[in-house]
Amino acid sequence: MDQKEMKTNSAAGAPAPFKAIVEALLFAAGDEGLSLAQIAAVLDIGEPEAKAVMAALQEDCCREERGIQLVELGGVFLLATKKEYVPYLKKLVEAPGASPLSQAALETLAIIAYRQPITRAEIEEIRGVKSDKPLQTLMARALIKEVGRAEGTGRPILYGTTAEFLDYFGLKTIEELPPLPEWTDDGEVEREADLFFGKLAENLSDGQP
């Protein structure tokens, strides 16, 4: 089906061909989400048509037995897990023998802990690689959370640590994080922080039954 046929169907009240595309786009965008203008531009349709597609996709997520929902926050659309499944996600995270944090997750966590609040783009600039998966892991384990949105285009999500983060690493407050040498450059700061969290995670892992 070409773009012209898809537009015709959308205008006729059947935006189904676009719904799968939008779902894929939102999955790829991750927690940054997409604005209606961005979605319309990618699909090469008007914003009213794009709005109809979003409404149809949102209705599908609510009506069908699916684990995700379409939410709009500050003019940005994104996919999120449904609240009724939170207990199962929590069980997964707290299950005995849960896998330890990966090196990528530890690096990302170190950056967030010392630089919070911080956006995904800023994290990726420091790490030099995409950080979607580590962020998803840390969010799933409740070690980080959304703490607001930054000013500027798209108002990207800001991340910070949680009470669970403090408990996981045996800290009472964020102020108990060891100070990093002021003379080091950014790369050395993140390596120092990474080593600290890696050692803590290793100690916790060794203490598990």
C-alpha positions in Angstrom: 0.0 0.0 0.0 1.5 3.4 -1.0 1.4 6.6 0.9 -1.5 7.9 -1.2 -3.7 4.9 -0.4 -2.7 5.1 3.2 -3.7 8.7 3.4 -7.1 8.0 1.7 -7.8 5.2 4.2 -6.8 7.4 7.1 -9.1 10.2 5.9 -11.9 7.7 5.6 -11.6 6.9 9.3 -9.5 3.7 9.0 -5.9 4.7 10.1 -4.9 1.1 10.7 -1.9 1.0 8.3 -0.5 4.0 10.2 -1.1 2.6 13.7 1.6 -0.1 13.4 4.1 2.4 12.0 3.4 4.8 14.9 3.8 2.1 17.4 7.2 1.2 15.9 8.2 4.8 15.9 7.2 5.3 19.6 9.0 2.1 20.6 12.2 3.4 18.8 11.8 6.8 20.4 11.7 5.3 23.9 11.1 7.5 26.9 11.8 10.7 24.8 8.5 10.1 22.9 7.4 12.0 19.9 5.3 15.1 19.4 2.2 15.1 17.1 4.1 17.3 14.7 7.0 14.8 14.5 4.6 11.9 13.9 2.7 13.8 11.2 6.0 14.8 9.4 7.3 11.2 9.4 4.0 9.8 8.1 3.7 12.7 5.6 0.1 13.6 6.7 -1.6 16.5 8.4 -1.7 16.9 12.2 -5.5 16.3 12.3 -5.0 12.9 10.5 -2.1 12.1 12.8 -4.3 13.0 15.8 -6.9 10.5 14.5 -4.2 7.8 14.3 -3.1 8.4 17.8 -6.7 8.3 19.1 -7.2 5.0 17.3 -4.0 3.5 18.7 -4.8 4.7 22.2 -8.3 3.1 21.9 -6.7 -0.2 20.8 -4.3 -0.2 23.8 -7.2 0.4 26.2 -9.6 -2.0 24.6 -7.3 -4.9 23.9 -5.5 -7.1 26.5 -2.1 -5.5 26.1 0.6 -4.6 28.5 1.3 -1.2 27.2 -0.6 2.0 26.9 -0.3 5.2 24.9 0.1 8.3 27.0 0.6 12.0 26.3 2.8 14.1 28.6 3.4 17.7 27.9 2.5 17.4 24.2 4.7 14.3 23.7 3.3 10.8 23.0 5.1 7.7 24.4 4.5 4.1 25.2 4.3 3.0 28.9 3.4 -0.1 30.8 -0.1 -0.3 32.2 -0.3 0.3 36.0 -2.2 -2.9 36.7 0.9 -4.9 35.7 3.2 -3.0 38.0 3.1 -5.8 40.7 4.3 -8.3 38.2 7.1 -6.1 37.0 8.1 -5.6 40.7 8.1 -9.4 41.2 10.4 -9.7 38.2 12.9 -7.1 39.6 12.8 -8.6 43.1 12.9 -12.2 42.1 15.7 -14.2 43.8 18.7 -14.7 41.6 17.9 -11.7 39.5 20.8 -11.0 37.2 23.3 -8.4 38.4 23.5 -5.0 36.7 25.4 -5.0 33.4 28.5 -2.9 32.9 26.4 -0.6 30.7 23.8 -0.2 33.3 26.4 0.6 36.0 28.0 3.2 33.8 24.6 4.8 33.1 23.6 4.7 36.8 26.9 6.3 37.9 26.4 9.2 35.5 22.8 9.7 36.7 23.8 9.5 40.3 26.5 12.1 40.1 25.0 14.4 37.4 21.2 14.2 38.3 18.9 15.6 37.0 20.1 14.6 33.6 18.6 13.8 30.2 19.1 10.8 28.0 21.0 12.9 25.4 23.4 14.1 28.0 24.0 10.6 29.3 24.7 9.4 25.8 27.0 12.3 25.1 29.1 11.3 28.2 29.0 7.5 27.4 29.4 8.0 23.6 26.8 5.3 22.9 23.1 4.9 22.9 21.7 4.2 26.4 18.1 3.2 25.8 18.5 -0.4 27.1 20.4 0.5 30.3 17.9 3.2 31.1 15.0 0.7 30.6 16.8 -1.8 32.9 17.4 0.8 35.6 13.8 2.1 35.3 12.5 -1.5 35.6 14.5 -2.1 38.7 13.3 1.2 40.2 16.8 2.5 40.6 16.1 5.6 38.6 12.9 7.6 37.9 11.7 10.6 35.9 12.1 13.7 37.9 10.8 16.3 35.4 11.5 17.7 32.0 14.3 19.9 30.8 13.6 23.3 29.1 14.0 23.5 25.4 12.8 21.7 22.2 10.9 18.6 23.0 11.3 19.1 26.7 13.3 15.9 27.2 12.8 13.8 30.3 15.2 14.3 33.3 16.3 11.3 35.3 17.3 11.0 38.9 17.9 8.2 41.5 15.3 6.7 43.8 15.0 5.6 47.4 15.4 2.0 46.0 18.7 3.1 44.6 19.9 4.2 48.1 18.7 0.9 49.6 20.3 -1.2 46.8 23.7 0.3 47.5 23.3 0.6 51.2 23.3 4.4 51.3 21.2 6.6 53.6 21.3 9.7 51.5 22.7 10.7 48.1 25.3 12.8 50.0 27.0 9.6 51.1 28.3 9.0 47.5 32.1 9.3 47.7 33.4 12.6 46.3 35.1 12.4 43.0 38.5 14.1 42.4 37.8 17.6 41.1 40.9 17.5 38.9 39.8 14.6 36.7 38.2 15.1 33.3 34.6 13.9 32.5 35.8 10.5 31.3 37.9 9.8 34.5 35.0 11.0 36.7 32.6 8.5 35.1 35.3 5.7 35.3 35.8 6.4 39.0 32.0 6.4 39.6 31.7 3.2 37.5 34.3 1.4 39.6 32.6 2.5 42.8 29.1 1.1 41.7 30.7 -2.0 40.2 32.4 -2.9 43.5 29.1 -2.2 45.5 27.1 -4.4 43.1 29.7 -7.1 43.3 29.6 -7.1 47.1 25.8 -7.3 47.0 25.9 -10.1 44.6 28.4 -12.0 46.7 26.1 -11.6 49.7 23.1 -13.2 48.0 22.1 -16.7 49.0 
